[in-house]
Amino acid sequence: GTPYNTIIFAIGASLKGMGASGLTVEDEVNRLENIINYCKENDIFIIGVHIGGVSKRGAPGSDNERMIDAVAPHADYLVVTKDSNKDGRFTEIAEEKGTPLTEIDYALHLVDILKQVFGME
């Protein structure tokens, strides 16, 4: 069990960080699947966040895009910067899954969104 009702995924990949810890992209995708399954089984709300902008995206099939594939379709709520969603990918996922999506101009605006989500404002 867990005392938590919400998990926030910062969606992205760092090959340098994963490599230093001995992980592969496949290892991370599998870990994410396990965590997401646990959240779904235990009614834990999933917030997917991508605020790295277009530079933290990549071509289809890239490491960052695989992390988006692993998390975004399973999120209960998505928050992304407009720059992260220039191609409308997060909008498409949100519309397909019926997931609320908030676009923000700057990464720091995430603080205000989370205050609203958690009733702190």
PEDA-V415552 format. One record per pair of residues at least 4 apart in sequence whose C-alpha atoms are under 8 Angstrom apart, sorted by the first residue. I is the first residue (numbers start at 1). J is the second residue. Records with the same first field share a line. If there is no record, write none. Layout:
I->J + J
//
This chain:
4->44
5->43 + 44 + 45
6->44 + 45 + 46 + 47
7->44 + 45 + 46 + 47
8->46 + 47 + 48 + 49
9->46 + 47 + 48 + 49 + 71
10->48 + 49 + 50
11->48 + 49 + 50 + 64 + 67 + 68 + 71
12->50 + 56 + 57 + 63 + 64 + 65 + 67 + 68
13->18 + 25 + 63 + 64 + 67
14->18
15->19 + 24 + 25
16->20
17->21
18->22 + 23 + 24 + 25
19->23 + 24
23->27 + 28
24->28
25->29 + 63
26->30
27->31
28->32
29->33 + 66 + 67 + 70
30->34
31->35
32->36 + 70 + 71
33->37 + 70
34->38
35->39
36->40 + 46 + 71 + 74
37->41
38->42
39->43 + 44 + 45 + 46
40->44 + 45
45->75 + 76
46->74 + 75 + 76 + 77
47->75 + 76 + 77 + 78 + 79
48->71 + 72 + 75 + 76 + 77 + 78 + 79
49->78 + 79 + 80
50->79 + 80 + 81 + 84
51->79 + 80 + 81 + 84 + 106 + 107
52->56 + 57 + 81 + 84 + 107
53->57 + 81 + 82 + 83 + 84 + 85
54->58 + 83 + 84 + 85 + 86
56->64 + 84
57->62 + 64 + 65 + 84
58->62 + 63 + 64 + 65
59->65
60->65
61->65 + 66
62->66
63->67
64->68
65->69
66->70
67->71
68->72 + 73
69->73
70->74
71->75
72->78 + 90 + 93
73->93 + 94 + 97
75->99
76->99 + 100
77->99 + 100 + 101
78->90 + 94 + 99 + 100 + 101 + 102
79->101 + 102 + 103 + 104 + 110
80->84 + 85 + 90 + 101 + 102 + 103 + 104
81->85 + 103 + 104 + 105 + 106 + 107
82->86 + 103 + 104 + 105
83->105
85->89 + 90 + 91
88->92
89->93
90->94 + 101
91->95 + 101
92->96
93->97 + 99
94->98 + 99 + 100 + 101
95->99
104->109 + 110
105->109
106->110
108->112
109->113
110->114
111->115
112->116
113->117
114->118
115->119 + 120 + 121
116->120 + 121
//
